[in-house]
Structure formats: structure tokens, C-alpha cells
């Protein structure tokens, strides 16, 4: 059985982390550890913020649709009386 190995190399964010880590450890840059590890948490933060925005807009849209359906139902009930 042959095992295929993916040899794409290191990603841009991986290289950025390595560069920031080397700069921090050699004290060539006065960076906070928060920024050294930012290549890992910034993309996750973008996804979380995007999902939050999507959830809020979807909730607002459902609320508007439910309100419109409520109004139509009330008008229909008045016509039936």
C-alpha cells in the first residue's frame, strides 16, 4: 500500500509566525506574544466575526418575515369575521 504525502510546504501564515517568533526571540523587534501568535488567531477571529454578522442578519430577516406574516394573518382573520 502506498502512502501519499502532501509536499506543499509551509503556508504564508506559518512563515509569518516563524518570522515573528525569530524576531521576538532575537529581540530585534519589541513584539507582544499576542502578536507573535496572531497568524493563528486572526483568521479564526475573522471567521467568528463573520459568523456572528451572518447570524445577526439572518435573525433580523426572520424577525421581519415573521412580523409580516403576523400582519397578513391578522388582516385575513379580520376579513373572515
C-alpha positions in Angstrom: 0.0 0.0 0.0 1.4 3.4 -1.0 1.0 6.4 1.3 0.8 9.7 -0.4 2.5 12.6 1.3 1.4 16.2 0.6 4.5 18.3 0.0 3.0 21.7 -0.4 5.3 23.2 2.2 4.6 25.8 4.8 1.8 28.2 4.4 2.1 32.0 4.4 0.7 32.2 7.9 3.2 29.6 9.1 6.1 31.5 7.6 4.8 34.7 9.1 4.6 33.0 12.5 8.2 31.8 12.2 9.4 35.3 11.2 7.6 36.9 14.1 8.9 34.3 16.5 12.5 34.7 15.4 12.2 38.5 15.7 10.8 38.2 19.2 13.4 35.6 20.4 16.3 37.5 19.0 14.9 40.8 20.4 15.1 42.5 17.0 11.5 43.6 17.5 9.6 44.6 20.6 6.6 42.4 19.9 4.0 41.2 22.3 3.4 37.4 22.4 -0.1 38.2 21.4 1.1 39.5 18.0 3.7 36.7 17.6 0.8 34.2 17.7 -1.6 36.4 15.7 -1.2 34.4 12.5 -3.1 31.6 14.3 -5.9 33.6 16.0 -6.6 36.4 13.5 -8.1 34.1 10.8 -10.2 32.4 13.5 -11.4 35.8 14.7 -12.4 36.7 11.2 -14.5 33.5 10.9 -16.1 34.1 14.2 -17.0 37.7 13.4 -18.3 36.7 10.0 -20.5 34.0 11.5 -21.8 36.5 14.1 -22.7 39.0 11.5 -24.4 36.3 9.4 -26.3 35.1 12.4 -27.5 38.6 13.4 -28.6 39.5 9.9 -30.4 36.1 9.5 -32.2 36.6 12.8 -33.3 40.1 11.8 -34.5 38.8 8.5 -36.5 36.0 10.1 -38.0 38.5 12.5 -39.1 40.8 9.7 -40.6 37.9 7.8 -42.5 36.7 10.9 -43.8 40.2 11.6 -45.1 40.5 8.0 -46.7 37.0 8.2 -48.3 38.1 11.5 -49.8 41.2 9.9 -51.2 39.2 7.0 -52.7 36.6 9.3 -54.4 39.4 11.3 -55.8 41.0 8.2 -57.1 37.7 7.0 -58.8 37.0 10.3 -60.5 40.4 10.2 -61.9 39.6 6.7 -63.2 36.3 7.9 -65.3 37.9 10.7 
